[in-house]
């Protein structure tokens, strides 16, 4: 029997709506100071400040190629948004550290993202969100290795 629910189409539609809304809020908040991608990277590093972040972590988080992340990080370093700091165990490894400039921007970006996330979760109970995450996990597991 053919599945008529078109689950993938509905997920794609809601993804585009979410991206447009949250991206628009972030774009308004950064007011041309940095790129949208840089804003999300700054937010990711800020959210994970309790651990060292390396280029490979950014590649994995945003599903980007090494060359794309390297170019973005080079530009961010030139614009005094990040520093690459060698780690004691392996001087070849460089952790990515936010500068004061980007720490200030991270607060603005985080507020914009939080506002969008709050709107997204409005009128949804914690139990419904938990079920939603379980379903998303199952969908992800169904697709792993398929594409």
N, C-alpha and C positions, 0 to 999 in steps of 0.2 A: 504494500500500500504506500502510495506516495505521500510524503509529509507536506501538508499545505500551510503549516504555520509560518514559514519563512522567518524563522527565528533570527538567522544571520542578517536579513534585511532590516529587521526591527532593531537589532543591536547596532548595526551600522548607522541607522537614522538617529538613534538616541546619542550615539557617540559624536556624530557631527554637531548635534544641537548643544551638547555639553561643551564640546571644544569651542564652538563659537561663543557661547556665553562666558565661559571662564576665561578664554583667551582675550575676549573684549575687555573684561574687567582688569586683567593683568596689564594689557596694553595701555588702558587708561591710567593705571597706577604708575607705570614706569615712564610715561610721558616722553618717549623717544630717547631716554637716557641709555638704554641697553636694548638688545633684541629680545624677542619673546623667548627664544631658546635659551639665551643666557639667563633670563629671569627664572625659568624652570630649573636650570642647573644650579643657580644660586640657592633656590628654595630647597632643592634636594640635598645639597651640601649642608645647608643650615639645619634641616630636619634630622640629619645624621651626624650632628656635631659631636656625639659621644664616641664616634669611631673614626678611624682614618679613612678617607675617601681617595681612591686612585682613579686614574683615567678609565681603567677597565670597569669600575663600578658604574661610571656614567654611561659607558657604552652599553652595559647590560640593562641598566635602569630605563634608558630611553630607546633601546634597540637600535643603536646607531653604529655605523662602521667606525673603525679606529681612526681612519683618515679624517672623517667628518668631525669627530670629537677633538682630535688633535688640533685641527684648524680653529675650532671654536675656542679651545683652551688657550691657544696662542694669542688669539684676538683678545680674550678676556685678560690675559696676563699683560698684554700691551696697554690695555685700558685700565690697569690697576684694579681689577676686580678679584683676581686670585693671585696666589703665590704657589709655586711648585717647590716643595720642601723635601730634600732627601731624608729618607728614614735611616736610622742608625744601623739596622740589620743588613740593609742592602742599599748602597748609595745609588744604584741604578733606578731604584723605585723612588718615585716622587709623589708624595701625598699632596692633594689639592686643598689649599687653605684659603678661606675668604679673607679679604682685606677689610679694613674699617669701612671703606666706601661701599663694598658689597654687603656688609653686615647691615648697614643702614637701609640699603635697598631691599634686603631680604625681609625686613619687617613690613615694608609696604607691599611687597609681592605676596607674602604670607597672608596678610589681611585680605587682599583681593581674592586669593584662592579660597580662603576660609569663608568669605562671604558667598562665593559661588557654591561651595560645598554645602553650606547651611541651607541655601535656597534649594539645592538638589535634594537634600534629605528632609525638607520640610514635610510635615504630616506623615512621615514614615517612622514606624516604631523601631526601636533597637532590635526587636525580634525579627521584624520583616527584613531589616538590613542584614542580620545574621543569615537568614535563609537565602537572601540574594547572593551573599558571598559564597555560600555553599554551592548554589546553582552555577555561579560563575566559575568556581573551581572545577566543577564537573565538566562544564563546557570546555575549559582550558585543557583538562585531561583528555577529553575526547579528541581534541585537535592536535595535541602534542605529537610530533613526529608525522603528522598527516600532510603538512605543507612544506 
